[in-house]
Amino acid sequence: MTFDDLTRRNMLRTAGIAAAAALTLPDLALAQAGGPRAEGQPMPEGVDLPEDPPAAPRGRSLGIAVIGLGDFALKQMLPRFGEARRVHVAGLVSGNPTKLNRVGAAYGVGSASRYSYDNFDRIAQDDAVEAVYIALPSGLHAEWAERAFAAGKHVLTEKPMALSSRECERMIAASRRADRRLMVAYRCHFEPHNRRAMALMDRGVVGHLRTLRTGQAYRTGPATPLTNWRLNRALAGGGPLEDLGIYGLQAALYLSNEMPESIAASTFRPAGDPRFAEVFAHVASQWRFPSGAVAQLATSYDSLGNNFAEAYGDEGALVMNPATNYSDLNLRVEGRNAQVYDEGDATVQFAGELDHFADAVIDGSAIRTPGEMGLRDLRLIEAIYTAAGTGRTVQLNPDGTMRG
């Protein structure tokens, strides 16, 4: 199934599913009127700002405004702009004026293109900003994507695309109304080891696929929903599945080249642990594909760290461990086609992602990780939570919507 095969009818079929799936998630104890809001935070520790602004790329370059100056944006994405060939930092958006001005000066962003969350809509008149990159907590992606489209800007949003399929559909509709591009920042699609793994599986390197296993976990330190947004239901959804587990979900799909036809699942939340007052500690699911292959996915915020993806067939196995980290990844094939693959520096995934987005906007090329992919994944996440909440195996349509 290609993303172009998704019809309006199929997209609207999940309109009521998000509400049903939400019933299986922990209750939000700290709900706020009007939903969550973007708010400025202090400068994270350990940020290394450039002494001199990065040089602008030669030739045509896409001007991007970064929305949200948190740890990931400051330590991973902003430094990669200097490694990309077709993008530059044209604007910044933050609710902390001190941080905004420090980062703006470091990256050569003039004061006129430094925006707060309150005056963001003025960006519509900023011709230097052609697109935005949304690095806010997940529960804010839909709102800020819609606002960016209303301002006439293209959108690259962090994963997960949103916290419900309904929000994803709204974002896709807003993109189409504005005639602007929408891309999800699924960085592993631009990482050399994962790209090689996809190509190897396309070639049938393990023979007929029988089993997939993925795991992503770490043990979060002492925190509460007030001190760590990843533990806040309104900002993070169910917890580790949307944050870490989505990498395993993605790997199961791009290594199998199939959509599951059924999903069973379970969740766990320890009683009395303030870290998990609103989100799950563990989420696991079992998938069955039309070919007969099965997948086992597990993710956790409360276990020893792991990050792996394994595909076993009747002639061999493909093993990635670590599979989706920022750097230092490992890939090997066992069995008839045994080989160890060294695909070089994994950190090129960030610049590759940015340049792919620029190519799509400037040249009109196809997007490898479009909004429809994000919608598909949220449908599967909703199916996982529904299966766990009901204790039943959920049957799926080819587009990821739940049957019945």
ZAMARGU-4260 file (C-alpha; in steps of 0.2 Angstrom, whole numbers, plus 5000, padded with zeros to 4 digits):
<rodrens>
0) 5000/5000/5000 | 5007/5017/4995 | 5002/5033/5005 | 4993/5039/4989 | 4981/5025/4991
5) 4974/5033/5007 | 4957/5040/5002 | 4947/5053/5011 | 4935/5040/5016 | 4948/5029/5024
10) 4955/5044/5033 | 4939/5050/5040 | 4935/5032/5045 | 4945/5034/5061 | 4937/5050/5066
15) 4929/5042/5082 | 4943/5030/5086 | 4954/5043/5095 | 4941/5046/5108 | 4938/5027/5110
20) 4957/5024/5112 | 4959/5038/5124 | 4948/5028/5136 | 4961/5015/5138 | 4975/5028/5143
25) 4978/5034/5161 | 4966/5048/5166 | 4974/5065/5165 | 4974/5071/5183 | 4981/5089/5179
30) 4970/5094/5165 | 4970/5112/5161 | 4956/5122/5153 | 4959/5124/5134 | 4972/5110/5134
35) 4991/5112/5135 | 5001/5127/5130 | 5018/5131/5124 | 5028/5139/5138 | 5046/5145/5138
40) 5058/5135/5148 | 5076/5138/5155 | 5091/5135/5144 | 5095/5116/5146 | 5112/5111/5154
45) 5126/5106/5142 | 5121/5117/5127 | 5136/5121/5116 | 5132/5137/5106 | 5143/5141/5091
50) 5155/5155/5094 | 5151/5162/5076 | 5135/5159/5066 | 5136/5145/5053 | 5140/5150/5036
55) 5125/5151/5024 | 5124/5137/5011 | 5129/5141/4993 | 5115/5142/4981 | 5096/5140/4985
60) 5093/5137/5003 | 5077/5134/5013 | 5075/5146/5027 | 5068/5137/5043 | 5061/5144/5059
65) 5064/5132/5074 | 5049/5131/5086 | 5054/5126/5103 | 5072/5128/5110 | 5073/5113/5121
70) 5086/5100/5124 | 5084/5090/5107 | 5083/5106/5096 | 5098/5114/5104 | 5109/5099/5105
75) 5105/5089/5090 | 5095/5098/5077 | 5101/5116/5077 | 5120/5111/5076 | 5116/5100/5061
80) 5110/5115/5050 | 5128/5119/5047 | 5131/5101/5040 | 5116/5102/5028 | 5118/5108/5010
85) 5101/5117/5007 | 5094/5124/5024 | 5098/5138/5035 | 5091/5144/5052 | 5080/5159/5047
90) 5069/5161/5063 | 5067/5155/5081 | 5052/5153/5092 | 5053/5152/5111 | 5044/5158/5126
95) 5060/5162/5136 | 5066/5179/5129 | 5084/5177/5137 | 5086/5160/5129 | 5079/5166/5113
100) 5091/5181/5111 | 5106/5170/5116 | 5102/5157/5103 | 5097/5170/5090 | 5114/5179/5092
105) 5123/5162/5091 | 5115/5157/5075 | 5114/5174/5066 | 5095/5176/5067 | 5090/5194/5068
110) 5079/5201/5081 | 5065/5203/5069 | 5064/5185/5066 | 5065/5180/5084 | 5047/5176/5090
115) 5038/5172/5106 | 5023/5160/5107 | 5012/5175/5109 | 5017/5184/5093 | 5021/5169/5082
120) 5007/5173/5070 | 5018/5188/5064 | 5029/5176/5055 | 5016/5176/5041 | 5024/5193/5036
125) 5042/5186/5037 | 5047/5181/5020 | 5064/5175/5026 | 5055/5161/5034 | 5048/5148/5022
130) 5046/5133/5033 | 5046/5128/5052 | 5053/5114/5061 | 5042/5109/5076 | 5052/5103/5091
135) 5039/5106/5105 | 5031/5092/5116 | 5021/5080/5106 | 5004/5086/5112 | 5007/5103/5104
140) 5012/5097/5087 | 4995/5098/5079 | 4991/5116/5085 | 5008/5123/5080 | 5007/5114/5063
145) 4990/5122/5059 | 4996/5139/5065 | 5011/5137/5053 | 5001/5132/5039 | 4989/5147/5042
150) 5004/5158/5041 | 5009/5150/5024 | 5024/5140/5030 | 5029/5122/5026 | 5030/5111/5041
155) 5043/5098/5047 | 5037/5091/5063 | 5045/5080/5076 | 5038/5062/5079 | 5025/5057/5084
160) 5016/5068/5072 | 5002/5071/5085 | 4994/5061/5099 | 4978/5055/5089 | 4974/5050/5072
165) 4961/5064/5072 | 4974/5077/5075 | 4985/5070/5061 | 4970/5071/5049 | 4968/5089/5054
170) 4986/5093/5050 | 4985/5084/5033 | 4969/5094/5029 | 4978/5111/5034 | 4993/5106/5024
175) 4982/5104/5009 | 4972/5119/5011 | 4988/5130/5013 | 4996/5120/4998 | 5011/5118/5009
180) 5022/5102/5012 | 5021/5092/5028 | 5034/5080/5033 | 5037/5070/5049 | 5055/5070/5056
185) 5057/5051/5056 | 5076/5052/5056 | 5080/5034/5054 | 5074/5034/5036 | 5089/5045/5033
190) 5101/5035/5043 | 5113/5024/5033 | 5112/5008/5044 | 5093/5008/5044 | 5093/5012/5025
195) 5104/4997/5022 | 5093/4986/5033 | 5078/4992/5022 | 5087/4987/5006 | 5093/4971/5013
200) 5076/4966/5018 | 5069/4971/5001 | 5082/4959/4994 | 5075/4945/5005 | 5092/4943/5014
205) 5084/4933/5028 | 5073/4922/5016 | 5055/4922/5021 | 5052/4933/5036 | 5045/4923/5051
210) 5048/4934/5066 | 5052/4952/5071 | 5057/4959/5088 | 5060/4977/5093 | 5064/4985/5110
215) 5067/5002/5116 | 5069/5006/5134 | 5077/5016/5148 | 5074/5019/5166 | 5068/5037/5169
220) 5074/5045/5185 | 5064/5053/5199 | 5051/5065/5191 | 5032/5069/5190 | 5021/5075/5176
225) 5024/5093/5182 | 5043/5091/5181 | 5045/5080/5165 | 5033/5083/5150 | 5036/5065/5144
230) 5027/5059/5160 | 5012/5071/5157 | 4997/5063/5148 | 4992/5079/5139 | 5009/5082/5132
235) 5016/5065/5129 | 5001/5053/5126 | 5003/5036/5134 | 5021/5038/5137 | 5035/5027/5131
240) 5026/5020/5115 | 5024/5037/5107 | 5042/5042/5113 | 5054/5027/5111 | 5042/5013/5105
245) 5038/5022/5089 | 5055/5018/5083 | 5051/5000/5085 | 5034/5002/5077 | 5043/5010/5062
250) 5056/4997/5061 | 5043/4983/5061 | 5035/4991/5046 | 5050/4995/5036 | 5059/4979/5039
255) 5043/4968/5035 | 5036/4979/5021 | 5019/4974/5028 | 5005/4981/5038 | 4999/4971/5052
260) 4982/4962/5050 | 4979/4960/5069 | 4987/4967/5085 | 4986/4961/5103 | 4994/4971/5117
265) 4997/4974/5136 | 5002/4989/5146 | 5008/4991/5164 | 5008/5005/5176 | 5015/5002/5194
270) 5003/5008/5208 | 5010/5023/5219 | 5024/5028/5208 | 5023/5046/5205 | 5033/5045/5188
275) 5018/5035/5181 | 5003/5044/5188 | 4998/5048/5170 | 5007/5037/5158 | 5012/5019/5157
280) 5028/5012/5162 | 5028/4998/5149 | 5019/4994/5133 | 5020/4978/5123 | 5011/4972/5107
285) 5011/4957/5096 | 5007/4959/5078 | 5002/4947/5064 | 5005/4951/5046 | 4996/4944/5031
290) 5011/4934/5026 | 5010/4924/5042 | 5025/4933/5050 | 5023/4940/5068 | 5031/4954/5077
295) 5034/4957/5096 | 5037/4975/5101 | 5041/4981/5119 | 5045/4998/5126 | 5048/5005/5143
300) 5052/5020/5154 | 5057/5008/5169 | 5069/4995/5163 | 5087/4993/5159 | 5091/5002/5143
305) 5090/4993/5126 | 5088/4998/5108 | 5087/4984/5095 | 5077/4978/5080 | 5079/4959/5074
310) 5071/4951/5059 | 5072/4932/5058 | 5068/4922/5042 | 5070/4904/5036 | 5087/4907/5029
315) 5095/4920/5041 | 5093/4935/5053 | 5096/4953/5052 | 5101/4961/5069 | 5103/4979/5073
320) 5109/4983/5091 | 5109/4998/5094 | 5096/5001/5080 | 5090/5018/5081 | 5102/5028/5092
325) 5109/5045/5086 | 5126/5037/5083 | 5137/5021/5084 | 5124/5009/5077 | 5128/4991/5072
330) 5120/4980/5058 | 5124/4962/5054 | 5116/4948/5045 | 5117/4930/5051 | 5115/4914/5042
335) 5116/4910/5023 | 5121/4929/5019 | 5131/4932/5034 | 5140/4949/5034 | 5144/4964/5046
340) 5139/4981/5038 | 5148/4997/5043 | 5138/5011/5035 | 5149/5025/5043 | 5143/5040/5053
345) 5125/5038/5059 | 5124/5056/5064 | 5122/5061/5045 | 5104/5056/5048 | 5100/5074/5054
350) 5107/5084/5040 | 5100/5071/5028 | 5082/5073/5035 | 5084/5092/5034 | 5090/5092/5016
355) 5076/5079/5011 | 5064/5092/5017 | 5072/5106/5008 | 5072/5096/4992 | 5054/5092/4994
360) 5050/5111/4996 | 5062/5118/4983 | 5061/5105/4970 | 5044/5098/4973 | 5050/5080/4976
365) 5041/5066/4985 | 5043/5066/5004 | 5049/5049/5011 | 5040/5052/5028 | 5024/5062/5024
370) 5010/5066/5035 | 5001/5051/5029 | 5014/5040/5037 | 5012/5049/5053 | 4993/5046/5052
375) 4996/5027/5049 | 5007/5026/5064 | 4995/5035/5076 | 4981/5023/5069 | 4992/5008/5075
380) 4996/5016/5092 | 4977/5018/5094 | 4975/5000/5090 | 4988/4995/5102 | 4980/5005/5116
385) 4963/4998/5112 | 4969/4980/5112 | 4977/4983/5129 | 4962/4991/5136 | 4950/4978/5130
390) 4960/4963/5132 | 4956/4958/5115 | 4965/4956/5098 | 4961/4970/5087 | 4958/4967/5068
395) 4965/4980/5056 | 4961/4986/5039 | 4976/4988/5027 | 4977/5007/5031 | 4979/5003/5049
400) 4961/5008/5054 | 4952/4996/5066 | 4938/4985/5059 | 4921/4987/5067
</rodrens>
